Amino acid sequence: MAGNGWRGRGDPLEEQIERWLIANNISFRRADDMKVHLDFFLPEFNVYIEVKRYHTERIKDQIERATDVIVIQGSASLRFLESLVSRLPSLEIANR
């Protein structure tokens, strides 16, 4: 099962990513469930995702909490990432 249910009423970009992960059946955990406190963790790929609408001073501290972090900053970046991933033949390439 992907995700841990719909949280709603959060950051719009985070909500968009959560809907996209669920729609693509990608398992994830939210920051509420983790000690690292980054927005998402994808256990299948051992990757974290941190989402920002714009640059903040605390991003440096946040991405130092884990080794593999994808930072998505802004809605255009999110649209690009969604488009890029949708063109991949399979997400299994991350496990190589």
C-alpha positions as CSV (number, residue, x, y, z in Angstrom):
1,M,0.0,0.0,0.0
2,A,1.4,3.4,-0.9
3,G,1.3,6.2,1.6
4,N,-0.3,6.4,4.9
5,G,-3.6,8.1,3.9
6,W,-4.4,11.6,2.8
7,R,-3.3,14.4,5.2
8,G,-4.9,17.3,3.5
9,R,-4.6,21.0,4.3
10,G,-0.9,21.2,4.1
11,D,1.5,22.7,1.7
12,P,0.0,22.6,-1.8
13,L,3.2,21.2,-3.3
14,E,3.5,18.5,-0.7
15,E,-0.2,17.6,-1.3
16,Q,0.5,17.4,-5.0
17,I,3.5,15.1,-4.5
18,E,1.5,12.9,-2.1
19,R,-1.3,12.5,-4.6
20,W,1.2,11.7,-7.3
21,L,2.9,9.1,-5.2
22,I,-0.4,7.5,-4.3
23,A,-1.5,7.5,-8.0
24,N,1.7,5.9,-9.0
25,N,1.6,3.3,-6.2
26,I,4.9,4.4,-4.7
27,S,5.2,3.6,-1.1
28,F,6.2,6.5,1.2
29,R,6.1,7.8,4.7
30,R,5.5,11.4,5.8
31,A,7.6,13.6,8.0
32,D,5.2,12.9,10.9
33,D,6.3,9.3,10.9
34,M,10.1,9.9,10.8
35,K,12.8,11.2,13.1
36,V,14.6,12.8,10.2
37,H,11.7,15.2,9.7
38,L,12.0,15.6,5.9
39,D,8.7,15.7,4.0
40,F,8.7,12.2,2.4
41,F,10.7,9.0,2.6
42,L,10.5,6.4,-0.2
43,P,11.6,3.2,1.5
44,E,11.7,1.2,-1.7
45,F,14.4,3.5,-3.0
46,N,15.9,4.6,0.3
47,V,15.4,8.3,-0.8
48,Y,14.0,11.3,1.0
49,I,12.1,14.2,-0.6
50,E,12.1,17.7,0.8
51,V,9.6,20.2,-0.8
52,K,10.0,23.9,-0.7
53,R,7.8,26.5,-2.5
54,Y,10.8,28.9,-2.3
55,H,14.3,29.0,-0.8
56,T,14.6,29.1,3.0
57,E,17.7,29.4,5.2
58,R,17.0,26.1,7.0
59,I,17.2,23.9,3.8
60,K,20.9,23.3,4.4
61,D,20.2,21.9,7.9
62,Q,17.3,19.8,6.5
63,I,19.2,18.1,3.7
64,E,22.1,17.3,6.0
65,R,19.8,15.0,8.0
66,A,20.0,12.2,5.4
67,T,22.4,11.0,2.7
68,D,20.0,10.8,-0.3
69,V,17.7,13.7,-0.5
70,I,15.8,15.1,-3.5
71,V,14.9,18.7,-3.0
72,I,12.0,20.0,-5.0
73,Q,11.8,23.8,-5.0
74,G,8.9,25.5,-6.7
75,S,5.9,24.2,-8.8
76,A,7.9,24.3,-12.1
77,S,10.5,21.9,-10.6
78,L,7.7,19.6,-9.4
79,R,6.1,19.5,-12.9
80,F,9.4,18.8,-14.5
81,L,10.2,15.9,-12.1
82,E,6.7,14.4,-12.6
83,S,7.1,14.6,-16.4
84,L,10.6,13.1,-16.2
85,V,9.7,10.2,-14.0
86,S,6.5,9.5,-16.1
87,R,8.8,8.9,-19.2
88,L,11.0,6.3,-17.5
89,P,10.3,2.7,-18.5
90,S,10.2,1.6,-14.9
91,L,11.1,3.0,-11.5
92,E,13.1,-0.2,-10.9
93,I,16.1,1.5,-12.4
94,A,16.7,3.2,-9.1
95,N,17.5,-0.2,-7.5
96,R,20.4,-0.9,-9.9
